[in-house]
């Protein structure tokens, strides 16, 4: 795909259920009580917290669509988790092309809730091999 500076790509992801969090946790080893025990999570964190890597999965899928094989071989991702995502939260992923040249592609991304609150943000970099 020919990505140009200032291009923007947006994907909206439906909220996840407790069953999704449990399955993801079993697969990735993130089965802590903050993710799997509703009573504990409610007492200590105001409710279940969706694993950050599960929230990040749509970012990875979007990168696969945008970059193809280069995503798996020549790319890096840096991310910062800045707020919790809860069960049922709809998340919008926005990817902006910050720099695009034959030698370097830099994408900035943010995952935000419907109220605009950013829950995750980062940078994706692909350098020509």
N, C-alpha and C positions, 0 to 999 in steps of 0.2 A: 504494500500500500504506500502511496506517495504522500507522506505527511509533510505539511507546510507549517512554518511558524505561525502561531496564533490560531491554528485549527483547534476545534474543541469537539470532544466526544463525550456523550452523556449516556449513562445507563441507570435505570431505576430497578432496585432489587426489592422484592417482597420480603417482609419480615419473616424471621425463622421461628419455629415452634420449639418447645422443650425437647421433643423427640429428635429434632435436627441437631440441637446442641449436644444431646447425649450421644448420638451416633458419631458426630464429628469428634467429640472428646474421646470416645473409645478407639477411634481410628488413629488419633494423633497424640493420645496420652494426656489430654487436658480435661481430666475428670474431677477437678477440684470442686469443693462444695460451693464455691461462688458460681459455678456453672451448672451444677446438678442437684443441689439441695435447696428447693424453693424456700423452706422455712428459715434455714441458716442465712441464705442470701438476703431474704427480706429483713431479717434482724440486723445484719451487718452492712448491707450495701443497698438497701431499698428494693431489692429484687434480683432476679437472675441476671448475670452479666454474660452476654454472648462472647465467646472467645474471639480475640482480635484477629486471629488467623482465619476464622470463619468469615468475618466481615471483609477481610482482605481477599478472599477467594474471587469475588467478582472483578476485582482490580486485575488479578492474574488472568482471568478469562478474557477481559477486554484487551489486555496486552497481547494475548495469543492472537486475537482477531486482528489487531493493528500491526503487529510485528512478525507474525508467523514464526518460522524456525529461528530467526534471529533472537527472539525472546528467550529461547532456551539455551543459546550458545554464546551470545555476545552482550547480554544485558545484565544490569544490576538494579536492584530496587532498595531504596532507603525509605523507611516509614516511621512515623511517630504516632502513637496512640494517645489522643488528647482528651477523650471522653468515653464513657461507657456506652455500649449499645445494648438495648434490652430486647427481650422476646417481643416479636411482633413489630419492631421498629422497621419502617421502610427506609432504605438507605439509597441515596442518589450518589453515584460515582461520576465525577467530572474529571476528565483528563484534558489538559491543555498542552499543546506543543509549544515549548519555550525556545527551543533551538533545533534547527534541522539543517544539516549539511551532510555531504558524503562521509565525513569523518566522525560526526557526532550527532546523536539525536538525544534531546533531553525533554522529558515529559514531566509536568507537575500534575499531581492528582490530589483530590480530596474526596472523602466520603462524608456526606452530610445527611442529617435528619431533615424531615420536612420543614422544621422551623428554622433551618439554616445552620444549626449548630454542627460544627465539624467534629467528627469523632475520630478521624484518622486522616493523615496527610503525608505526602511524601514525594519522592523524585524517582523517576525511572531513567536510566542512562544506557544508551547503546553506543558503543564505540566500534567503528569499522575494524574488522579483524585483521 
